Amino acid sequence: MSAVDKLEALMKLELDLKAQYEKKITAERYKVEEAMATQAKLQATVVEQATQISTLKASGTESKRLEQELRESNNRVEKLKNESEALRKKAKETSKELNELKSAIKALKQLDAEKLKKNLVGAKKKLEEQRTANTLLSKNIKNYKQENHEHLNTIAKLEAELEEFKPADDTEQETTDSANTAETVASEEPTAVAEQA
């Protein structure tokens, strides 16, 4: 095989690899960004619900029991925040790996056929590790959503219990307080999403 044929084969292989990896990299980046956006929305909802419960816990005859449940809910919120931070770190690690794959593709342009084959095997291993990491990330996100859903159900139950013990004349005041709390959380949510990004 002549040098020109080898060069043409290398160029064709380079183009194929570049097209293959760029599509995968783009797909993985979109998955990570979507997961982080969903996580930020869920976290904002949890914080809003926890704030509303904090304002309502002062009234009622079973305040001690409700305070205990509120502490447990706050612990769950803290746990969810820690898991959220862990997911953020994993997303950064995934981005770093994607950048390494880009660098590997760039380096492939300067290699001969034998070295190209060796690097291709290494790139496939890294891609498999990345897929495994992304699968684990997806499972963690699913668990996070499930725990958050359970937490929201608990908050809804607590609010329902508080409503049973509230005097009828406090209903109008609670509506005003809830509206003020919703406005405050709505104004803080874009800032939280911006910091998340």
C-alpha positions as CSV (number, residue, x, y, z in Angstrom):
1,M,0.0,0.0,0.0
2,S,1.4,3.4,-1.0
3,A,2.0,6.3,1.4
4,V,-0.9,8.2,-0.3
5,D,-3.3,5.3,0.3
6,K,-2.2,5.1,3.9
7,L,-2.7,8.8,4.3
8,E,-6.1,8.7,2.7
9,A,-7.1,5.8,5.0
10,L,-5.9,7.7,8.1
11,M,-7.8,10.8,7.0
12,K,-11.0,8.8,6.5
13,L,-10.6,7.1,9.9
14,E,-10.0,10.4,11.5
15,L,-13.2,11.9,10.0
16,D,-15.2,8.9,11.1
17,L,-13.9,9.0,14.7
18,K,-14.4,12.7,14.9
19,A,-18.0,12.5,13.7
20,Q,-18.7,9.6,16.1
21,Y,-17.3,11.2,19.2
22,E,-18.7,14.7,18.6
23,K,-22.2,13.3,18.5
24,K,-21.7,11.4,21.7
25,I,-20.1,14.3,23.5
26,T,-23.0,16.6,22.5
27,A,-25.6,14.1,23.6
28,E,-23.9,13.6,27.0
29,R,-23.6,17.3,27.5
30,Y,-27.3,17.8,26.9
31,K,-28.1,15.0,29.4
32,V,-26.0,16.6,32.1
33,E,-27.5,20.1,31.5
34,E,-31.0,18.8,31.6
35,A,-30.4,16.8,34.8
36,M,-28.9,19.9,36.5
37,A,-31.9,22.1,35.5
38,T,-34.4,19.6,36.8
39,Q,-32.4,19.3,40.0
40,A,-32.4,23.1,40.5
41,K,-36.2,23.3,40.1
42,L,-36.8,20.4,42.6
43,Q,-34.4,22.0,45.1
44,A,-36.2,25.3,44.9
45,T,-39.5,23.6,45.5
46,V,-38.2,21.8,48.5
47,V,-36.8,25.1,50.0
48,E,-40.1,26.8,49.4
49,Q,-42.1,24.1,51.1
50,A,-39.7,24.0,54.1
51,T,-40.1,27.8,54.5
52,Q,-43.9,27.6,54.4
53,I,-43.8,24.9,57.1
54,S,-41.5,26.9,59.2
55,T,-44.0,29.9,59.2
56,L,-46.9,27.6,60.1
57,K,-45.4,25.5,62.9
58,A,-46.0,28.1,65.6
59,S,-49.7,27.4,65.8
60,G,-51.7,24.3,66.7
61,T,-52.0,22.0,69.7
62,E,-49.6,19.4,68.5
63,S,-46.7,21.8,67.7
64,K,-44.1,19.6,69.4
65,R,-44.9,16.6,67.2
66,L,-45.0,18.8,64.1
67,E,-41.7,20.4,65.0
68,Q,-40.1,17.0,65.3
69,E,-41.5,16.1,61.8
70,L,-40.2,19.5,60.5
71,R,-36.7,18.7,61.9
72,E,-36.8,15.4,60.1
73,S,-37.9,17.1,56.9
74,N,-35.1,19.6,57.2
75,N,-32.7,16.8,57.6
76,R,-34.0,15.2,54.4
77,V,-33.6,18.6,52.7
78,E,-30.0,18.7,53.8
79,K,-29.4,15.2,52.6
80,L,-30.9,16.1,49.3
81,K,-28.7,19.2,49.1
82,N,-25.6,17.0,49.7
83,E,-26.7,14.5,47.1
84,S,-27.3,17.5,44.7
85,E,-23.7,18.7,45.3
86,A,-22.4,15.1,44.7
87,L,-24.3,15.1,41.4
88,R,-22.9,18.5,40.5
89,K,-19.4,17.1,41.1
90,K,-20.1,14.1,38.9
91,A,-21.3,16.3,36.2
92,K,-18.1,18.3,36.3
93,E,-16.1,15.1,36.2
94,T,-18.1,13.9,33.2
95,S,-17.3,17.3,31.5
96,K,-13.7,16.8,32.2
97,E,-13.7,13.4,30.7
98,L,-15.5,14.7,27.6
99,N,-12.8,17.3,27.2
100,E,-10.1,14.6,27.5
101,L,-11.9,12.7,24.7
102,K,-11.8,15.8,22.6
103,S,-8.0,16.1,23.2
104,A,-7.6,12.5,22.3
105,I,-9.4,13.0,19.0
106,K,-7.2,16.0,18.3
107,A,-4.1,13.9,19.1
108,L,-5.2,11.1,16.7
109,K,-4.6,13.4,13.8
110,Q,-0.8,13.2,14.4
111,L,-0.5,9.4,14.8
112,D,0.3,6.7,12.4
113,A,-2.0,3.7,11.8
114,E,-0.7,1.4,14.5
115,K,-0.7,4.1,17.2
116,L,-4.1,5.1,16.0
117,K,-5.4,1.6,16.7
118,K,-4.0,1.6,20.2
119,N,-5.5,5.0,21.0
120,L,-8.8,3.8,19.6
121,V,-8.9,0.9,22.0
122,G,-8.1,3.3,24.9
123,A,-10.8,5.8,23.8
124,K,-13.3,2.9,23.7
125,K,-12.4,2.0,27.2
126,K,-12.8,5.6,28.4
127,L,-16.1,5.8,26.6
128,E,-17.3,2.6,28.3
129,E,-16.3,4.0,31.7
130,Q,-18.1,7.2,30.9
131,R,-21.2,5.3,29.9
132,T,-21.0,3.5,33.2
133,A,-20.6,6.8,35.1
134,N,-23.6,8.3,33.2
135,T,-25.7,5.2,34.0
136,L,-24.9,5.6,37.7
137,L,-25.6,9.4,37.4
138,S,-29.0,8.6,35.9
139,K,-29.8,6.2,38.7
140,N,-28.8,8.7,41.3
141,I,-31.0,11.4,39.6
142,K,-33.9,8.9,39.6
143,N,-33.3,8.2,43.3
144,Y,-33.1,11.9,44.0
145,K,-36.4,12.5,42.2
146,Q,-38.1,9.7,44.1
147,E,-36.9,11.0,47.5
148,N,-37.9,14.5,46.6
149,H,-41.3,13.3,45.6
150,E,-41.7,11.5,49.0
151,H,-40.5,14.6,50.8
152,L,-43.1,16.7,49.0
153,N,-45.8,14.2,49.9
154,T,-44.6,14.5,53.6
155,I,-44.7,18.3,53.4
156,A,-48.3,18.2,51.9
157,K,-49.4,15.9,54.8
158,L,-47.9,18.2,57.4
159,E,-49.6,21.2,55.8
160,A,-52.9,19.3,55.9
161,E,-52.4,18.5,59.6
162,L,-51.6,22.1,60.3
163,E,-54.8,23.2,58.6
164,E,-56.8,20.9,60.9
165,F,-55.4,22.6,64.0
166,K,-55.5,26.2,62.8
167,P,-58.3,28.5,64.1
168,A,-60.7,29.6,61.3
169,D,-59.8,33.3,61.8
170,D,-56.1,32.6,60.9
171,T,-57.0,31.4,57.4
172,E,-57.0,34.8,55.8
173,Q,-53.6,35.7,57.5
174,E,-52.1,32.4,56.2
175,T,-53.2,33.1,52.7
176,T,-51.5,36.5,52.8
177,D,-48.3,34.9,54.3
178,S,-48.3,32.1,51.7
179,A,-48.6,34.7,48.9
180,N,-45.7,36.7,50.4
181,T,-43.6,33.6,50.8
182,A,-44.3,32.5,47.2
183,E,-43.3,35.9,45.9
184,T,-40.0,35.8,47.9
185,V,-39.2,32.3,46.6
186,A,-40.1,33.3,43.0
187,S,-37.7,36.2,43.2
188,E,-34.9,34.1,44.6
189,E,-35.3,31.1,42.2
190,P,-33.7,32.8,39.2
191,T,-30.7,33.7,41.3
192,A,-30.4,30.1,42.5
193,V,-30.7,28.8,39.0
194,A,-28.0,31.3,37.8
195,E,-25.6,30.1,40.6
196,Q,-26.3,26.5,39.7
197,A,-25.3,27.2,36.1
